[in-house]
Amino acid sequence: MRVMVLGGDGFCGWPTSLYLSGRGHDVLIADNLSRRNIDNELGCGSLTPITPIMTRLAVWQELTGRQIQFINLDVSMEYERLLGSIKGYAPEVVVHFAEQRSAPYSMKSPRQKRYTVANNLNGTNNLLCAISESGLDVHVVHLGTMGVYGYGTAGIKIPEGYLKVKMLDGAREVETRIMYPPRPGSLYHVTKCQDALLFQYYAENDLLRITDLHQGIVWGTNTAQTALDDRLVNRFDYDGDYGTVLNRFLMQAAIGHPLTVHGTGGQTRAFIHIRDTVRCIELAILNPPEKKEGVKIINQMTETHRVRDLAKIVSGLSGASIAYLENPRNEADENDLSVENKCLLDLGLNPTTLKKGLMEEVIGIAKKYAGSCDTSKIICTSRWRKKAAYARPQYIHGEKQKYV
C-alpha cells in the first residue's frame, strides 16, 4: 500500500514510518522538519541524538533494503506543492502527524499560541482540500488526542467519539447520534477539536474517508525498527514543553532528579506505549471507513493512571524522591477517567501495558544519554494563567504541601 506520512520525522511519525515500511508498505515522508527547528528555538533537543533525516533514511535502506522517500514540505503553507505531491504519488493512505503536538508549547506565549493554531488548522484544511481537489480516493488517518474530551470527571465511560442521545420536541422523543462534547484544555487541544469539525464537514460534503485516532499520552522510546541502529533512535523529549509525563519521570529517575508532579497528581490520564501506537496506525490503515459512513473515531489508548500513582511506581522502582510543584494548567486537582477502546481490541490489538521491564528499558536509554540532559529545561515554564491565580494553598492527603 502507498502511504504518505505527513510529519514523519517526529516522535510518533518516525517510528510509524519505519514500522509501515518494514511491514511492506511503500512510504513517502513529507515533513518541513519544524520539530528540529523548535529544538533550536527552545535551546533543548532530544535526549537521544537525532541524525539528519537523509542519514536516517540511508541507514534504514542499508539495513533493510527498503527505501523511504522524503520531501521537505510545509503542509500548512505550500498548498500547491502538497496537491502536486498527492497527485504525483497517488497515496492510498495519508497519515497526518503534521501538527504542533505540545499543549504546554501552545500556551507558552502569544507567538506560540498563534503558530499552533495557524499551523495545525491550515495544515489539516489544506490536506483535506487537496485530496478533494485531486479527485483521488485517499483514506486519511489522523493522530488526534484524548484531550479533546477534556480532563474533568465525565461520570460515564467516554465512548469512541459519538454519543447516542434522546431529544424532546414537546412530547415527541427523537433519538440521534452526536459527537461527544469537546472540552479542550489548551490551544493545542482547541485545534484538535476544530480538526474534528473539518473532518466531519469533508466526510459529509466531499465524501472523504477519514479515521480520527484519539490517542492517549505516549510513553516509551524505541520500537523494534528504531532499535536496529543508534542512528535510527527515536526522539526522547524530557523538557517541560514536549516531554510526556511518564517518560519525564523515567528520565528524572535515571539522572537522580526528583520526579516532578504537578498539583496533587490526582489527574487521571490515558496512556499508550509507542509500540502500540505504530501498530494501531496500521490497524486503522487496514480498516478504513466506507464512503458516506462518516468519520471513524477510535480511542487509541490502552490504560489509565493517576499521575501521582505513576510517580510512586517509578519512585519505588528507582528510589527517586517526588516533588509536588504548582500546576501550570487550569484544570481540576482530581479527576476520574474511564475510556472505551473496544474498536482497537476488536481489530486485534494486544495491548502493551505498564511493565517493570519496559520502564527499566526507558531508564536505561535515559542513563545512556544522560550527558545530553540540560536540567534547567526540566521544569515546565508555560503557564495557562497568571501566577497570582495559584495563591490558594494545596493539600495532599491532609498535609499542607509546599511547592518547589
N, C-alpha and C positions, 0 to 999 in steps of 0.2 A: 504494500500500500504506500502511496506517495503522501508524505506528511510534511507540512511546513510548520516549523516551531518558531513562533514569534517570541522573542526574549529567551532564546535557547542557550544563552551564555550565563544565565542566572542560577540562583541557589536551587530552585526546582527544575528550571528549564534545562540545565546542563545534564544532570543525571537522567532526565527523561529522554533527552535526545540520544544519549548513548544507549539507554535501555531499548528504545524503539529500534535503533539501528542494529543493535545486537540481536533483536528478535526478527530481523529480516526485512524491516520496513525501509524504504528509501526516505532519507531525511534531508531537508533543507532548513538550516537555521537562518532566520532573519533577525538581526539584533543591531542596535546602534551603540552597544557597549556602554550604555548610560550608567549601569551599576558600577562599573570600574571608575567612571568619572565622579560618581558620588563618593567613592572611597577617597579620591583626591580632595574633594570639597570638605569632607568631614575630617580629613587627616587621619583616617583609621581604615586600614584594609582588612582583608580576611586573615584570620589567624593562620590558616593554611596558605602556602604560596600558590598563587594562581598564575599560570603561564599564559603567554599571549594566545589568543583564540586560534590562530593558524598553527601554532605549535601543538596545541591540544588536538586539533583535528588530524594533523600529520601523525602524531603518536597513536591515535585511535586507528587510523588506517594501517599503520605499520604493525600493530599488534593483532588486528582482527581481519584485515583485508577489506574492511567495509569503509566506504567513502561517505562522509557527510559534507554536503555543500554548505557554503556560507555566503551571505550578502550583508553588507553593512547598510542597514535601512532603518530610518526613523518612521515607524508606523504612524505616529501622531502628526507628522509634518510633511511627509513625502507621499501624498496620495497617489500621484500618477505612477511613481516607481512601484508602489505596493500593488496597484492594479496591474501593471505590466508584469510583475513577478508572478502574480496569481494566474494571469492568462498564459504566461510562458511555461511555468512549472506545472500548472493544472493539478494542484494537490487534491486528493480525495478528502483530506482532513487538514484543518488548520488548528493547531493547539496554541491557545492565546495566553502567554505569560507576560506580554509586553506592557506591564503596568508597574508603576512605582508601588512597592508592596509593603511599606512600613507605615504603621499607624503613628508611632512617635515622630518619624521624619515628617509626616504630613502635617504635624502640629507644631513644628519647630519654629517657624516664623512665617510672616505673610508670603515671603518668596516661595518657601516650600509648599505652603498651602495652595498657592496659585499654580505652581508647577504640577503638583499631584493631580489637581482637577483637570487642568488643560491636557496633560499627557494622557491620563487614563481615559477620559471621556472622548477626546479626539481620536485616540488610537482605536478604541472599540468601535466608534461610529465609522471611522474610515475603513476598518476591516469589513464590517457588515455591508457598508455601501459598495465597497469594491467587489465583494463576492456577488452581490445583487447585479452590479453593472456587468460583471464578467459573463453572466449567463451560465456559469458552471454550477454543478450540484456539489457543493462543498459542505462538509459537516464541520461545524465549529465546536471545539471543546475548550471551554473557558475555565481557568482556575480562579474561582471565586473564594469566598471566605465564610466561615460560620459566623463571623462578626456581623453579618447583615441581620441576623436575628436579634442582635442586642445581647447584653450580658446581665440583664435582670433575671429574676425568677419568674418564668412564664406560668408555672403551675401545671403545665402539661408536657408530655414528650413532644419535642419540636419535630414536626413532620418534615418530609423531604420537599420543601418548597411551597406546598399548597395546603390550604385548609378547606374542608367541606363545611359550609355554613348554611344556616337557615335564616331567611329574611322574611319579615312580616310585612304584608301590604294589606292593612286592615285586618280582616280575619283570614286572609289567604296567606298560606305559608309556601315559600319558594326556596328550593334547595339549589345551591350553586357551589362553584369552587373558586376560591380567590387565592392570590399569592399571600404567603404568610406575611403579616405586617412587619415591615422593617423597623429597626431601631439602631441606626448607625451610631457608633461611639467615637468616631473621629472622621476627619475629612477623607481619609483613605477609605473608610467604610462607606461614607456617603457615595463615593464614586462607584463602589461595587453595587450599591443599591440602585444607582442610576443605570449602571450596566444592565441590570435585570429588566428595567423598563425598555431599554433599547433592544434587548433580546426578544422581549415579548412583542414589541412592535414589528421587528423584521421577520419574526417567525410567523406572525399573523398576516402581515401585509405582503411580504416578499417570499413567503413560504420557505425561509431558510431553515435548515435543520441545525439545532443548537442544543448542546448539553452544557449546563452550568454546574460546576462542581463546587459545592460549598465546603471548603477544606478547613480542617482544624489546624492547630499550631503544629508545625513540622519540627521533629527532633531527629537526632542522628545526623551523620555527615555523609558517609560513603554508601554507595551501592556496590554490588559485585563488579560493575563496569568501572566505576571511578576508582576502585581499589586496585585495579590492574597495574597502575603505574603512578608514581608520585606526581607526574606531570598532568595526570588526569584528575587529581584530587578535587573534591567538591569544595565550595566555599564553607567557611566556618566563621560566621559573624558572631561576635561576642560583645559588641558595643551596645550602649543604651538605646540606640536608634534601630538597629537591624537585628541584634541578637535575639533569638527566640528564647523563651523563659527557661526551658529545661536545658537546652544547650548552654545557656549562660551559667546556670547553676553548676553544670558539669565542668565547664571551663574554670569557673571560680574555685571549685574544689581542687582542680588539678594544680593551681598555682598558689593555693593557700589563702585565697581571698574569702572573706565572709560571703555567704550566699545572700544576695540582695532581694528581699521580699518587700513588695510594695504594699503599704497599708497593713491590714490584718492578715493578708494572704488568704482570705476567705473567698477569693474569686475562683469560681469553677470554670475550667476551660476544657475544650475538646482537643485531643491530640492525635497525631498520626506519625508513624516513622517514615523517613524518606524512602525506604524500600517499598513501603505500601503505596506511597504517592505515585511512584512510577508505574507500579502495577495497576493502580486504579485508572491512571490515564489511558493505558492500553485497553482496559476493560470498557471504558467509555467509548474509545475509538471503535472497538469491535461491535458495539451495541448501540448504534445511533438511533435517534427517534425517527419515526416516519414523518414525511411531509404532512402538514396540517395537524400533526399531533400536538404542536406547541412546544415550548421549551421544556426539555427534560432536566429536572433538577435533582441532584444526588448529593446527599450529605457524606462528604469524604472525610470520615474520622473513624477511629477505632475504639477510643476510650475517653473518659473524662476524669479529671483530678482537680482537687483544690490545690492552689499554688503552695500553700504552707505545708500540705501533705507531701508534695514533691520535694520541697526543701528538706523536710525531715528524713525522707528516704535517702536523698543524696548526702545529707549530713551523717546519717548512720553508716552509709557506705564508705565515706571518706574521712569522717571526723571533723569536717569543716563546721565552723560556727555559723549562726544565722543572724543577719542584721535586718531589722524591720525599718524600712525607710518610708517617708511620706509618699503617698500615692500620687503620681503626677497626673493621673487620669481623673476625669469626672465620672465616677461610677459608684455603684453600691459597694459597701465594705464587704458584704457577703452575698453570694447568690448560689442557687442550685441550677443544675443544667442536666437535662435528660434529652437525648437526641435519638431519633430514628435513623438507622443506617442499613435498613433491610435490603435496599437495592443492590449495593455492592456485595453483600454477603450472598445474595441470590445469584449474582453473576459469577461467583466463585472465589471471592477474596478470602484468603486465610489470614486473618489479622495478625500483625506483629505487635504484641502488647509490651508494656513496660517490663523489661527483664534486666536482672543484675548484670548479665554478661554484656548486653548491648550498652548499658550505661558505662561499664568499665571500658568498653571499646572506645567510646567517645572521650572518656577521661584520658585514655592512652594517646589518642590523637592530640588532645589539648596539651598533654605533657610533652609530646614530641616537638610541638611547635611553640612551646611556652615562651621562648625567647622573642617571638614576634608580638607578644601581648603588650599593649600600652594601657597600663592600669588606670590612667587618667580618663580613659574613654568608657570605662565600665558602667559608671553611674549615668542613668538617663537624665538628660538636661532639658528635654522637651516638656512643656507644661500645657495642660488643657485649659487652665485658668490662672489668674494671678495668685501669687504665693500667699497673699493675705487670706485667701479662702481656706487655707489649711490650718487656721489658728485653733480650731476646736481640738480638745485632747482626744487621743485614741486609746482604747483599752483592748488588751489582748488577753483572753482567758482570765479576766478580772484584775489584771495587773496593768498599771499605767505604763505605757511603752514610750520611751524617749526615742525620737528619730535621730539618725546619724547623718 
